[in-house]
Amino acid sequence: MIKQVTIVMAHWCPHCDPPGLEAAQKMAKDLKVPVRVLDIDIREQEKQADDVVLKHGDWSEDYTIPQIFLEYADGRVQHVFTGYSEGVRVTKAKLENLFKSNWYRDLLSNQKPVIEGRS
């Protein structure tokens, strides 16, 4: 069961805001879970963002953003998307494909409501 969607991003990045942020918000709404935004330019969030990407994402010293993750109640974290450096248009198209995919449809059909304090 998914407990939240996390996006690692920066507000100055045209791949992140609006397309990546809107995608993370849509995913959270579809899954009926909260979205956690980790902005790499906010000091309090930068370390958390780096840790999530290092452990679960597409890590490099100067990693690509946005990156979107699903966090499960059992502690697992699944990386589901990284933006594309080829252009904002490519990032948007790949996000649209993600939402149209069988994987996404199956994800939604298998999600159970999250009840606080229970997994």
N, C-alpha and C positions, 0 to 999 in steps of 0.2 A: 504494500500500500504506500502510495506517495504522500509525503507530508508537506512538501513545499517545492517550489521551483526557484532556482537561484540563477541570477544573471550577473556575470562579471562584465563591467562596461565602463565607459567614460561618457559624460554628457556632450563633450566636444566632438565625439566620433560620429560621423554621419552613418556608419553601419549600425551603431548602437542606438542612437536616438534620432529618429523614432523607430526604425524597423526592428531592431533587436529587443528593445524595451517593450514595444507593442506585442511582439511575438511571445515574450515571457509572460506578459500580463494575460494574453489570450490563453496560453497554455494553463496558467494558474486558474483562470476562470473556468475553462473547460473541465479541469480536474477537480475544481472546487477546493482549492488549497491556496495558501498565501504565496506571494512572490517576495523573495528577498533580493534586493538590489545591492550589489557590492560595487561601488564606484572606485576605480583605481586611483583617482585623484583626491579622494578624501582619506586623509591619513589614518583615521580610525578604521577604515574599511579596507585599505590597501593590503595589509598583512593577511587578512582573512581571504581576500580575493586571490592573492598570490598562493596561499596554501591550498585553496580549492583547485586552482588550475594546476599547480605542481603535482598534487596527489591524484587528480581525476581528469584533467583536461589535456589540451594541446599545449604543453609547456615549452617555452624557450625563454631566454633572458628578456626578450622584448616580445612577449606573446601577442597573438592576434586576438582582438576583441570584436564583437561580443562573443562570450561563451556562455552557453545555457546548460544547466544541470538539473536533474531530478534528484531530490533527496527523499529516501525511503524511510519509513518508520523503524525499520530494522538496522538503520545506520548506513546502508549502502548509498553510494552516490553514483549516478549515471550521467556521463557527459553525452549531450544530445545534439549540440550544435556549436560550430565555430564560424564566425564571419569569414568572408572571402575577400582577399586583398585585390582581386581583379576588378572590383568596383561595387558600389552600393547596389546597382541594378542586379548584379549576380547574387549578392547576399539576400536581397528581397526575393528573388526567384527561388533560391534554395529554401528559404523559409516557407514560401508558398507550397513548394513540393513536399516539405516535411508535414505540413498540415493536411495535405491531400493523401499522404501515404497510408498503406495498410498498417504499417507499424503504429502510426498515430491513432488510427481508428481502433486498433486492438488495445492500445494503451488506455484509451478512454473507456472502452467496454469492460476492462478488467479493474478499473479503479473503484474502490469502495469509499464511502464517505469517511472522513477523518473525524473521530470523536476525541476531544481533548482528554488527555490522560490515559488513553488507550491506543494500542496499535493493532 
